[in-house]
Amino acid sequence: MPNHPTLTICAFLCNIAVLMNLQGKIILIVGGATGIGKATAEVCAAAGANVIVADFNAAEGEATAKATGGTFHAVDVTDEASVANVFNRITADHGKLDALIQTAGVLKGAFVPIEEFSVDMFKQVIDVNLVGSLLCAKYAVPLLKKSEKAAIVLVSSGAAVGGSSSYAYGASKGGVNTLGITLANKLAADNIRVNVVMPGSIDTAMKRSVVDAERERFGLGGPQQQLQLGEPVGVGRILAWLASDDADYVRGMISTR
């Protein structure tokens, strides 16, 4: 039986993830306290990276940093001064950055009808998911320019192209996609590669909240409740690989399970 192209590519990516070398790389994972961000921090550390975890969740963020031999910085990605402070500390500690992996995000308003969707809720989600990604990129770029090969990896969602349970979440992640495309075009001359990853149904607290919201509104047996959720580490391996020099030829947006 001939090899299927998609299966061949997947097998190649899995092998690369196992073999990748991040030795000595300074990698900041925003939203690294839990879920996909935590899994990414663990994979990066196992591959030899110097991991920096930044998150609003200080208790779990510090635990992830300790477990990965890294450092932790508290951050509110909606607050420019808070974001700037994190990068000032990274400048003082390291003087440069090799990769920014931005996984921080929130989902609010799952299955809330448009007639009931508040503008305040919409803005809260946009501020975290989209404005937060902009601010992290804004302050990371000067440090990334000091690396020979640098990368920005933004985490969007399959909801950006396939529809979402939440108007705000879908709109915010669509914005992250376009932000990533724009950054990639503008930063290529500075040797900073930018990729956007769109995970699908992954077993995180956020996804579980969507399943619970569906059950609460519509009862048992809805489509979200039938999903077989993937493990966060599966996406974490892809994010870590994209931060490595082995991904130097990869461009654009990448969909995952």
N, C-alpha and C positions, 0 to 999 in steps of 0.2 A: 504494500500500500504506500503510495507516494506521500511525502511529508506535506502536511497542510501548512501554508505560509504563516497563518496566524499562530498556529501551535508552535512552529519553529521559532518565531520571534519571541513568544512567551517563554519558551525553554531557554533561549539565549539570555533574556533579561533576568531570569531566575539564577542562572549560572553567574552572570555578572554581579548580581547582588551579593552572592556568596563570596566572590573573589575580590570585590572592590576594595581599594585601599584608600582610606581617608587619613592615613597616618600624618599627624602634625597639622591637619586642617583645623582651622578655627571656625566652628559652625554655630550660628545662633538659631535656635528653634523657638519661635514665638508661639505661645500656646502649647508649650511642651510639658505641661503638668499632667495631662490626662489624654486618653484616647489616642488618636493618630499621632499627635505631637509627642506624647510620651514614648510610643513605640518607635518613632523616628529617632528620638534621642538615644534610645537603647541600641538601635542598629548602628547609628553613627559612632557611638562610643566603642562598640564591639569591633568596628572597623578602624579604630585608632584615632578618631577625631577628638579634639579638645572641644567639649560640648558646653554651650552656654544656654541655659533654659530661662526664658522670660515668660511670665504669666501673671494674670490677675489673681489666680488661686495660689497664694503663697505657701500654704501648708503642703499641698501635693506637689507644687513646683519645687520646693526645697527637697522633698523626698526623692523626686526624679533626678534632680541634680546630684544628690548624694549617691544615689544608686549607680549613676553613670560616671562618677568621678569628676563631675563638672561643677559649674557655678550657677547660682540662681540670682535673677534680678526681678523684682516685682515691677509690673508694668500695667498701665491702663492704656490700651491702644487707641482709645478715643481721645486721649489727652496728649496734646503735642509736647507739652513740657515733660510729661512722664516718659514718653518715647525718647525724647532728646536726652534725658538723663541716663537711660540705659546705654545709649550709644556713646555718651561721654565717658561712662565707666568702662566700656569695652575699649575705647581709645586709650584710656589711662592704663588699662591692664595688658592690652595686647598690641595696640598701635595699628591693627588692621583686622580685616574680616575676610574669610574665604567664601563663605556662603551664608545667605539668609534663607531660612525655611519658615514661611509664615503660614501657620496652621490655625491661628486663633479665629474663632467664629462663634456666632450664636444663631439660634433659630427660634423665632417667636411667631405666634399666630398661626400655628399649624391648623388647617381646615377652618379657619375663621373666614366667613363670607366677606366679600369685598365691601358689602354694605355696612359691615360691623368693624372693618379693619381701621384702627385708629392711626392717624398720621404720626402720633408720638411713637407708637410701636414700630412703624415703618422706619422712622428716622433712627431709632435705637439700633435696629439691625444694620442699616446702612452705615451708621457710624462705626460699629465694630468691624463688620466684614469688609467694607469697601474703603472707608476713610482710614481704618486701622492698617489696611494693606498699603495704602498710599504713604502714610506716615512712616511705616517701617522701611519701605523702599527709599523714601526721601533721606532718612538719616543713615541708612546702610550704605548708600552709594559712595560717599566719600571714603569710607573704610574699605569697601570692595575694590575701589580703584587702586588701592595699594597692594592688591594681590595680583600675581601673575595671571592666574586663571580664576575668575570669580563667577559665582552663580547666585541667582535669585530664583527661588521656587515658591510660587504662590499656590495655595490650596483653594480651589473653587469647589464645584460640585457638579455631578451629573444633572442636578436640578437647573443649572444654568442653561442647558440646551434641551432638556427633556420635560421641564415643568416641575413645580414644587408644590408641597403641601401648604406653603406659606408664600403669599405675594411678596412680602419683604425679603425673604430668604432668596427666592428665585431671582428677584431684581438685583439684589446685592451681589450674588455670585455671577450673574451675567456681566455686571460691572467689573468684577475681578478679572474675568476673562479678557475684556477689552483693555483694562489697565495693563495686564500682562503683555498683550500684543504691542501696546504702545511703548512700554518700557523696553521690550526686546528690540524694537526698531531703533529707539533712541540711544540705547546703551551698548549696542553692538560695537561701535567704534571704540568704546572703552574696555573692550574685551570682557564684558560682563554678560554672561548668557542668562536668559530669562525663560523659564518654563512655567506653565500653569498645569496643575494636575486636577482632574475632576473625578474624585472618588464616587462610587455608587453607593450600594447599601452595605455599610460597614457597622459592625457592632460597637457603637459608642453610646455614651449617655445621651447625646443629642438625638441619635437615630431612635433610641428607645423612647425618648419623649414624644417623637412623632407617632410611633406605634401606639403609645398610651393615649395620645390625643385622638387618634382615629377610633380607638376602642370606646373612649368616653363619649364621642359624638355619635358614632354610628353602630356601636355594639360589636359583637364578635364576628370574626371571619372576613374583615376587610382586606384589601390587597396588601397594605403595609404589614399586616399581621401574618401574611403567608410568605413573606420574604425569607430567604436563607441568607443571613447576614455574614459577611466576610470578616476576617480578623483584622484589627488595626495594623498588625505587624506586616501584613501583605502590602499595604499602602506605604508603611514606613520604609520598607526595603526600596521601593521605587523612589521615594523622596530622597533617601540617603544616596542612592545611586546617581540621581540627577545632580546632587551636590558634588559628585566626584569628577575627576578629570576624564574618566571613562565615558562620560555622557557629553563630551565636548561637541559632538556632531548632532546632538538632539536639539530640535527646534519646535516651538509651538506648544499646542495644548495636547495633553495626554489623558485619555479616559481609562479608568480602572474599574474593576468590579465594584 
